[in-house]
Amino acid sequence: MNKIDTTINTLTDLLLQGWIFSIGLSGKDSFCVAHCAIEALAKAKAVRDDVGPVYLATTDTTLDNFEVHKYVLSIHAAAVQFGKDNGLDIRSEVLSPALSSLPMVDYIGKGKLLRTPQTASKGRDCAVSWKIEPAKRFLKSLNGIHQTDKILSLSGTRDDESAVRAKNIAKRGESIATVVKTDIGYTLAPIKDWSKNDVWGLIGAIEDDKIASFAEDVMVGMRKHYSAANGGICDAFTSDGKQSARACGARHGCVICAMVTNDTSLENQIELDPKRYGYMEGFTRIRKFMLDTLFDYERSRSLVGRETKAGGWIKIGYNQYSMAYRQELLRYFLTLDAIEQDTAEINGHAPRFQLIDEKTLLTIQYHWAREGGEKTPGEALQIWHDIYTEGARYAIPETHNAPKAYLDFDYANLSYIAGTTFPAYRWLNIHDFADQVCHFSQLDLVGLSPAGVGISLAHSPKVKADNGAYENVVPFREADSFSICNINDAQWFIEDTFKDLVMLGLTDPENRIDPTEMLKIMLHRNIIHIHKGSMPRLHRETKRAQLINAITRAGRYFETVFLAQSITEDQYARVKERQETSHPQACLAI
């Protein structure tokens, strides 16, 4: 009780000093912060009427444990209602990652690798793009809404969670009473010195009506979710009244999180209460599939990097997921969505999750078209129709964990050979290579030229190309960030417009229409809005995609061709040194 009172009194003083609180609500620890903050708001309100507000913010990454996420939103609702009943300014916000950073866009659209301790070189970068960045944007928006910089983010971090967590808290200089400035703004760790048993002690006291709380009517759900995830045990105290060492240490997060060896929390929930949690079993299977195939390089990886360095150089070696593997993932995740929607319709309830909605699908299609590798235009949309229009369902295959199976390239015979060490990256000058291919095959890399979409050059804007000339491109719309049109237009484009385009032969291989034509159509019809100033880069990348598509259509495996034309790291280093000496401002070229 002393710790609870200390936290409440500290927060009361801060509210009276004019601070506005934002609490990232996600589980048991942040709930304790929310309880203390709302109690503090009531105390401060009794002293001065203009204190607050207190914000509860939860990020919907689309991949968080769906039952726990739904429960957290019930805490939001209880807090808002409590505020209305007691004249307290309590506000609820559900945040989202940027459309271009959604998990399905990352993995399926861009081909980013599943985050594991081996692949996440910068730590939990998924947490940065899916949770921290939305929180930063939200906190910044509060500065504008309230016209003050006294916005204080209250975290539920505690020293005894882990040695790493304690070290990070100390590094930031956070304490239970000291406001510190971090990269997300002002922060405070008001339960920093609470133990796990302190947390469950508060929750238990609320359950037993020993402590009044805004969440008393929903509090029983907290222990149920954590108990299921903890193997059925969630006791703060043992039978003899001593503190328990097993007081619910379960964690809830992304349903395909691979930063841990085994997601025992989700597996325990499904095993102990299949009626409530069993619908998430498909995610344990797809998590296993993605882990098993992560280092099966030939099966899952592309050899051609996405980024083009100065002078037109691209990295050749095991990079992001290949187009074929991304298409396979799209089939499996759309199948999970479709099965859930079928189940919901049969049982008369709303779907409990949807990973790939219309805007996410169109964003995936955008990334596929700009990167190259599709055989016909709109293959993401074709897969969607295969599942939702034709009724196909794709079972996630049984797999075994594949060891790191390296392949080297035999340049003498232009073939792959088994290797035992990770092959060194190589480099290809896409500009020089494109010149060769275009010369011998009479290929014309037109980029986003309006040719083919019925736009006259007179009504076509121009962008500056890398050679300094201005080139016509398809009409486009810009925005502050990449975005998709409204949901109704998105649905119409996927379900109706695309079917009409198919009827006109857009996806017929015999017509040999370049897959980047879909990108032009989406731009012309204002389905996608690109980031301001990004058209020159997109125009350039589209030319590269057309080169890759042309080689693929000719029946040649473009990655093999690129490997054969590439140079070693040492050779590239020498070229780069000469390039920087003679052309310090060398531009990207194709």
C-alpha positions in Angstrom: 0.0 0.0 0.0 2.9 2.4 0.7 4.1 2.1 -2.9 0.6 2.7 -4.3 0.1 5.8 -2.1 3.6 7.1 -3.0 2.8 6.7 -6.8 -0.6 8.3 -6.5 0.8 11.3 -4.5 3.6 11.8 -6.9 1.3 11.8 -9.9 -1.2 14.1 -8.1 1.6 16.7 -7.6 2.6 16.5 -11.2 -1.0 17.1 -12.4 -1.3 20.1 -10.1 1.9 21.4 -11.7 0.1 21.4 -15.1 1.3 18.1 -16.6 -0.9 16.1 -19.0 -0.5 12.4 -18.8 -0.4 9.8 -21.6 -0.3 6.1 -20.6 0.5 3.4 -23.1 -1.9 0.8 -21.9 -1.1 -2.8 -22.9 -1.1 -5.1 -19.8 -0.8 -5.6 -16.1 2.1 -3.1 -15.4 0.6 -0.2 -17.4 -2.8 -0.9 -15.9 -1.3 -0.2 -12.4 0.0 3.1 -13.8 -3.4 3.9 -15.2 -5.1 3.0 -11.9 -2.7 5.3 -9.9 -3.0 8.1 -12.5 -6.8 8.1 -12.5 -6.8 8.1 -8.7 -4.3 11.0 -8.8 -6.6 12.8 -11.3 -9.5 12.5 -8.8 -7.4 13.9 -5.9 -6.0 16.7 -8.0 -9.5 17.6 -9.3 -10.6 18.1 -5.7 -7.9 20.8 -5.4 -8.1 22.5 -8.7 -10.7 22.1 -11.4 -8.6 22.5 -14.5 -6.2 19.5 -14.1 -5.7 16.9 -16.8 -6.6 15.3 -19.0 -5.3 11.8 -18.7 -5.0 9.8 -21.9 -5.0 6.1 -22.3 -3.4 5.0 -25.6 -3.1 1.5 -27.0 -1.5 0.7 -30.4 -3.3 -1.8 -32.6 -0.4 -3.3 -34.6 -2.9 -5.8 -36.2 -0.7 -8.7 -34.8 -1.0 -8.3 -31.0 -2.7 -11.1 -29.1 -6.3 -10.5 -30.2 -8.0 -11.6 -27.0 -5.7 -9.5 -24.8 -6.0 -6.5 -27.1 -9.8 -6.7 -26.9 -9.6 -6.9 -23.1 -7.3 -3.9 -22.9 -9.9 -1.9 -24.9 -12.5 -2.9 -22.3 -10.3 -1.2 -19.7 -10.3 1.9 -22.0 -14.1 1.8 -22.0 -14.3 1.4 -18.2 -11.9 4.4 -17.7 -13.9 6.7 -20.0 -17.2 5.7 -18.4 -15.6 6.3 -14.9 -14.5 9.7 -16.1 -18.0 10.6 -17.3 -19.6 9.4 -14.0 -17.2 11.4 -11.8 -16.5 14.5 -13.9 -12.9 13.5 -14.7 -11.3 14.2 -18.1 -10.2 10.7 -19.2 -9.7 10.1 -22.9 -9.1 7.0 -24.9 -7.0 6.7 -28.1 -6.2 3.6 -30.3 -3.1 4.3 -32.3 -1.9 2.6 -35.5 1.5 2.2 -37.3 1.9 4.1 -40.5 0.3 2.2 -43.5 3.7 1.7 -45.0 5.0 0.2 -41.8 2.2 -2.3 -41.0 3.5 -5.9 -40.3 2.0 -7.4 -43.4 3.4 -4.6 -45.5 6.8 -5.1 -44.0 6.9 -8.9 -44.4 4.8 -9.4 -47.5 5.1 -6.1 -49.4 8.7 -5.2 -48.8 10.0 -8.7 -48.0 11.6 -7.7 -44.7 12.8 -10.8 -42.8 11.0 -12.1 -39.8 12.5 -10.4 -36.7 14.6 -12.8 -34.7 17.7 -12.3 -32.5 19.7 -13.3 -35.6 18.0 -11.0 -38.1 17.2 -7.9 -36.0 20.6 -6.3 -35.9 19.2 -3.2 -34.3 17.2 -4.9 -31.6 13.5 -4.9 -31.7 13.1 -2.6 -34.7 9.6 -4.0 -35.2 8.7 -2.3 -31.8 10.1 0.9 -33.1 8.1 1.1 -36.3 4.9 -0.6 -35.0 4.7 1.0 -31.5 7.3 3.6 -30.7 6.8 5.7 -33.8 3.0 5.8 -33.5 3.5 6.9 -29.8 5.9 9.6 -30.9 3.4 11.0 -33.4 0.6 10.9 -30.9 2.6 12.7 -28.2 3.6 15.3 -30.7 0.0 15.8 -31.7 -0.9 16.4 -28.0 1.6 19.3 -27.9 -0.4 21.0 -30.7 -3.9 20.1 -29.3 -3.1 21.5 -25.8 -0.6 24.1 -26.8 2.0 23.0 -24.2 5.1 20.9 -24.1 4.1 19.6 -20.6 3.0 16.2 -22.0 4.2 13.4 -19.8 4.4 9.8 -21.0 3.9 7.4 -18.0 5.5 4.0 -18.6 4.9 0.7 -16.7 8.6 -0.3 -16.9 10.0 -1.9 -13.8 13.5 -2.8 -12.7 12.7 -6.4 -11.8 11.3 -7.2 -15.3 14.8 -8.0 -16.5 18.4 -6.9 -16.1 18.2 -5.3 -19.6 15.1 -3.4 -18.7 16.7 -2.1 -15.5 19.8 -1.1 -17.4 17.7 0.9 -20.0 15.7 2.6 -17.3 18.9 3.6 -15.5 20.5 4.8 -18.8 17.5 7.1 -19.4 17.8 8.4 -15.8 14.1 7.5 -15.1 12.9 7.3 -11.5 9.5 7.1 -9.7 9.5 10.9 -9.2 11.9 12.4 -11.7 10.6 13.6 -15.1 13.3 13.1 -17.8 13.5 14.1 -21.5 13.9 11.2 -23.9 13.6 10.8 -27.7 9.8 10.4 -27.4 9.4 13.5 -25.1 9.0 13.8 -21.3 8.7 10.4 -19.5 8.3 9.1 -16.0 8.5 5.5 -14.6 6.2 5.8 -11.6 6.2 2.0 -10.7 9.9 1.5 -11.5 10.6 0.0 -8.0 7.5 -2.2 -7.9 7.9 -5.9 -7.9 5.8 -8.4 -9.8 4.0 -9.2 -6.6 3.3 -5.5 -6.0 1.6 -5.5 -9.3 -0.5 -8.5 -8.7 -1.1 -7.4 -5.1 -2.9 -4.3 -6.5 -4.8 -6.3 -9.0 -5.9 -8.8 -6.4 -6.9 -6.1 -4.0 -9.1 -4.5 -6.7 -10.6 -8.0 -7.5 -11.4 -8.5 -3.8 -13.0 -5.0 -3.4 -10.3 -4.0 -0.9 -9.3 -1.1 -3.2 -11.8 1.0 -5.3 -10.8 1.3 -8.9 -12.3 2.5 -12.2 -11.7 -1.0 -13.6 -13.2 -3.1 -10.8 -15.9 -4.5 -13.1 -13.4 -5.8 -15.6 -10.5 -6.6 -13.4 -11.1 -10.4 -13.2 -10.2 -10.6 -16.9 -6.6 -9.6 -16.2 -5.8 -12.6 -14.1 -7.7 -15.0 -16.5 -5.6 -13.9 -19.5 -2.3 -14.1 -17.7 -3.2 -17.3 -15.9 -4.0 -19.0 -19.2 -0.7 -17.7 -20.7 1.2 -18.8 -17.6 0.2 -22.4 -17.7 -2.9 -22.0 -15.5 -1.0 -20.5 -12.5 -1.3 -16.9 -11.6 -1.0 -16.5 -7.8 0.5 -13.5 -6.2 0.9 -15.4 -2.9 1.4 -19.0 -1.9 -1.0 -20.8 0.4 1.0 -19.9 3.5 0.8 -16.2 2.7 4.3 -15.8 1.4 5.0 -14.0 -1.9 5.0 -16.4 -4.9 8.0 -16.6 -7.2 5.6 -17.6 -10.0 3.3 -14.6 -9.9 2.4 -14.5 -13.6 5.4 -13.5 -15.6 3.7 -14.2 -18.9 4.0 -11.7 -21.7 1.6 -10.9 -24.5 2.7 -9.5 -27.8 2.7 -10.2 -31.5 1.2 -13.6 -32.3 4.1 -14.4 -34.6 6.8 -12.9 -32.5 10.1 -14.7 -33.1 12.3 -12.7 -30.8 11.7 -15.6 -28.3 12.5 -19.2 -29.0 9.0 -20.4 -28.2 5.8 -18.3 -27.7 4.8 -20.3 -24.6 2.2 -17.7 -23.6 0.1 -18.1 -26.7 0.6 -21.9 -26.8 -0.5 -22.2 -23.2 -3.6 -20.1 -23.8 -4.6 -22.3 -26.7 -4.0 -25.5 -24.8 -5.7 -24.5 -21.6 -8.8 -22.7 -23.1 -9.2 -23.7 -26.8 -12.7 -22.4 -26.9 -11.5 -18.9 -26.2 -8.1 -18.8 -27.7 -8.1 -21.7 -30.2 -8.9 -19.5 -33.2 -5.3 -18.1 -32.9 -3.7 -21.6 -33.5 -3.1 -20.8 -37.2 -0.6 -18.1 -36.1 1.5 -20.6 -34.2 1.7 -22.7 -37.4 2.6 -19.8 -39.6 5.2 -18.6 -37.1 6.8 -22.0 -37.2 6.7 -22.0 -41.0 8.4 -18.6 -41.2 11.0 -19.7 -38.6 11.7 -23.0 -40.3 12.3 -21.4 -43.7 14.1 -18.3 -42.6 17.5 -19.7 -43.3 16.5 -21.9 -46.2 18.1 -19.3 -48.5 17.2 -20.9 -51.8 13.6 -21.2 -50.8 12.9 -17.9 -49.2 15.4 -15.3 -50.2 16.1 -12.9 -53.0 19.6 -12.4 -54.2 19.0 -8.9 -55.4 18.9 -6.0 -52.9 16.2 -3.4 -53.0 18.4 -0.3 -52.4 20.3 1.4 -55.2 23.5 3.0 -54.1 25.2 6.1 -55.6 26.2 5.4 -59.2 23.6 2.8 -59.8 25.1 0.0 -57.7 22.9 -2.7 -56.0 23.9 -5.4 -53.6 23.9 -9.0 -54.8 23.6 -11.8 -52.2 21.1 -13.3 -49.8 18.8 -10.3 -49.0 15.1 -9.9 -48.3 12.3 -12.4 -49.0 11.9 -13.4 -52.6 8.8 -12.5 -54.6 7.7 -16.1 -54.8 8.0 -16.5 -51.0 6.1 -13.3 -50.4 3.3 -14.5 -52.6 3.2 -17.8 -50.6 3.0 -15.8 -47.4 0.1 -13.7 -48.8 -1.8 -16.8 -49.6 -1.4 -18.2 -46.1 -2.3 -14.9 -44.3 -5.3 -14.2 -46.6 -6.5 -17.7 -45.9 -6.3 -17.1 -42.1 -8.3 -13.9 -42.7 -10.9 -15.7 -44.9 -11.3 -18.6 -42.5 -11.9 -16.2 -39.6 -14.5 -14.3 -41.6 -16.2 -17.6 -42.6 -16.3 -18.7 -38.9 -17.6 -15.3 -37.8 -20.5 -15.4 -40.3 -21.5 -19.0 -39.3 -21.4 -18.1 -35.6 -23.0 -14.7 -35.9 -20.2 -12.6 -34.5 -17.7 -10.0 -35.9 -14.4 -11.3 -37.1 -11.9 -11.3 -34.3 -9.0 -10.2 -36.6 -8.2 -9.1 -40.1 -4.6 -8.8 -41.0 -4.9 -7.7 -44.6 -7.7 -5.2 -45.4 -8.2 -3.5 -48.7 -5.7 -0.7 -48.0 -3.0 -3.1 -46.8 -3.5 -5.3 -49.9 -3.1 -2.3 -52.2 0.0 -1.2 -50.4 1.5 -4.7 -50.8 0.6 -4.5 -54.5 2.3 -1.1 -54.8 5.6 -2.5 -53.4 5.5 -5.6 -55.6 5.0 -3.5 -58.7 7.7 -1.0 -57.9 10.3 -3.7 -57.1 9.8 -6.1 -60.0 9.5 -9.8 -60.2 5.9 -10.4 -60.9 5.0 -12.3 -64.1 1.8 -10.4 -64.8 0.3 -7.1 -63.5 -1.5 -7.2 -60.1 -0.5 -10.5 -58.7 -1.4 -9.5 -55.2 -4.9 -8.7 -56.3 -5.0 -11.9 -58.3 -4.2 -13.9 -55.1 -6.9 -12.0 -53.2 -9.5 -12.9 -55.9 -8.3 -16.5 -55.9 -9.2 -16.7 -52.2 -12.2 -14.4 -51.8 -13.8 -14.7 -55.2 -12.9 -18.3 -56.2 -12.9 -19.6 -52.6 -9.4 -21.2 -52.6 -7.9 -21.9 -49.2 -4.2 -22.6 -48.7 -3.0 -24.8 -45.8 0.3 -23.8 -44.1 2.6 -26.7 -44.9 4.4 -28.9 -42.3 8.0 -27.9 -42.2 11.2 -28.8 -40.3 13.7 -26.2 -39.2 16.1 -25.7 -42.1 19.8 -25.1 -41.1 21.6 -22.3 -42.8 22.0 -23.9 -46.3 24.5 -21.7 -48.2 24.8 -21.7 -51.9 27.8 -20.3 -53.8 27.8 -19.4 -57.5 30.1 -21.1 -59.9 30.9 -18.3 -62.4 32.6 -20.6 -64.8 29.5 -22.8 -65.3 26.9 -20.2 -64.3 25.4 -22.5 -61.7 24.9 -22.8 -58.0 27.1 -25.1 -55.8 26.8 -26.1 -52.2 28.7 -23.8 -49.8 29.6 -24.0 -46.1 30.1 -20.3 -45.3 27.9 -17.3 -45.9 29.0 -16.1 -49.4 30.3 -12.6 -49.6 28.1 -9.9 -51.0 28.8 -8.8 -54.6 27.8 -5.7 -56.5 26.1 -5.0 -59.8 26.0 -1.7 -61.7 22.4 -1.7 -62.8 23.0 1.3 -65.0 25.6 -0.4 -67.1 23.7 -3.6 -67.1 20.6 -2.0 -68.3 22.4 -0.3 -71.1 23.7 -3.7 -72.3 20.3 -5.4 -72.1 18.5 -2.5 -73.8 21.1 -2.4 -76.6 20.9 -6.1 -77.4 17.2 -6.7 -76.8 15.9 -3.3 -77.9 14.2 -3.0 -74.5 12.8 0.5 -73.7 12.8 1.3 -70.0 10.0 3.8 -69.8 9.5 4.0 -66.1 6.2 5.7 -65.3 5.7 7.1 -68.8 1.9 7.5 -69.5 2.2 5.2 -72.5 -0.4 2.5 -72.2 -2.9 4.2 -69.9 -4.6 6.5 -72.4 -3.0 9.7 -71.2 -1.8 12.2 -73.8 1.6 13.7 -73.2 0.0 17.1 -73.1 -1.8 16.2 -69.9 1.2 14.4 -68.4 3.4 16.0 -65.8 7.2 15.8 -66.1 9.9 14.9 -63.6 13.7 15.3 -63.8 15.5 12.1 -64.6 19.0 11.2 -63.5 20.5 12.4 -66.8 19.1 15.9 -66.2 16.4 15.6 -68.8 12.7 16.0 -68.0 10.5 13.0 -68.8 6.8 12.6 -68.9 5.1 10.5 -66.2 1.6 9.3 -65.5 -0.5 11.8 -63.5 -0.1 11.3 -59.8 -1.2 12.7 -56.5 1.1 13.5 -53.5 0.5 13.6 -49.8 2.4 14.2 -46.6 3.0 10.4 -46.4 2.2 7.4 -48.6 -1.5 6.7 -48.4 -4.3 4.9 -50.1 -7.6 6.4 -51.3 -10.8 6.1 -49.1 -11.9 2.6 -48.2 -14.9 2.6 -50.5 -12.8 3.4 -53.6 -10.2 0.9 -52.5 -12.9 -1.8 -52.3 -14.4 -0.9 -55.6 -10.9 -1.0 -57.3 -10.1 -4.4 -55.9 -13.5 -6.1 -56.4 -14.8 -4.5 -59.6 -12.3 -2.3 -61.5 -9.6 -5.0 -61.3 -12.0 -7.7 -62.6 -12.8 -5.4 -65.5 -9.1 -4.9 -66.2 -8.6 -8.7 -66.1 -11.5 -9.1 -68.7 -9.6 -6.6 -70.9 -6.6 -8.9 -70.8 -4.4 -7.0 -68.3 -3.2 -10.2 -66.6 -3.1 -12.4 -69.7 0.5 -13.6 -70.2 0.0 -13.8 -73.9 -0.4 -10.0 -74.0 3.0 -9.5 -72.4 1.9 -6.4 -70.4 4.6 -5.3 -68.1 3.6 -5.7 -64.4 4.5 -2.1 -63.7 1.5 -1.2 -65.7 -0.5 -1.8 -62.5 1.5 0.9 -60.7 0.6 3.4 -63.5 -3.0 2.5 -63.2 -3.1 2.9 -59.5 -1.4 6.3 -59.8 -3.6 7.5 -62.6 -6.8 6.5 -60.8 -5.7 8.1 -57.5 -5.8 4.8 -55.7 -2.3 5.5 -54.2 -1.0 8.9 -53.1 2.8 9.0 -52.9 5.0 11.0 -50.5 5.7 14.5 -51.6 8.9 14.7 -53.8 9.2 11.0 -54.3 8.1 10.7 -57.9 11.7 11.0 -59.4 12.8 8.0 -57.3 9.7 6.0 -58.0 10.1 6.7 -61.8 13.7 5.4 -61.5 12.8 2.3 -59.5 10.1 1.5 -62.0 12.6 1.4 -64.7 14.7 -1.1 -62.7 11.5 -3.2 -62.1 10.9 -3.2 -65.9 14.4 -4.5 -66.5 13.9 -7.3 -64.0 10.5 -8.1 -65.4 11.9 -8.2 -69.0 14.7 -10.7 -68.1 12.2 -12.9 -66.2 9.8 -12.9 -69.2 12.6 -13.9 -71.5 12.9 -17.1 -69.5 16.1 -16.3 -67.8 16.4 -16.4 -64.1 17.4 -12.8 -63.5 19.2 -13.4 -60.2 21.6 -15.8 -62.0 22.2 -13.2 -64.7 22.8 -10.5 -62.1 25.3 -12.7 -60.3 27.2 -13.5 -63.4 27.6 -9.7 -64.2 28.4 -8.7 -60.6 31.8 -7.8 -59.1 33.4 -8.6 -55.7 33.3 -6.4 -52.6 36.9 -5.5 -53.1 36.4 -4.5 -56.7 33.3 -2.4 -55.7 35.3 -0.7 -53.0 37.9 0.4 -55.5 35.1 1.6 -57.9 33.5 3.5 -55.1 36.7 5.2 -54.1 37.3 6.3 -57.7 33.7 7.4 -58.0 33.8 9.5 -54.8 37.1 11.1 -55.9 35.9 12.1 -59.4 32.2 12.5 -58.8 31.6 13.4 -55.1 27.9 14.1 -55.8 27.3 11.0 -58.0 23.6 10.4 -58.4 21.6 7.2 -58.5 21.2 6.1 -62.1 19.5 3.6 -64.2 
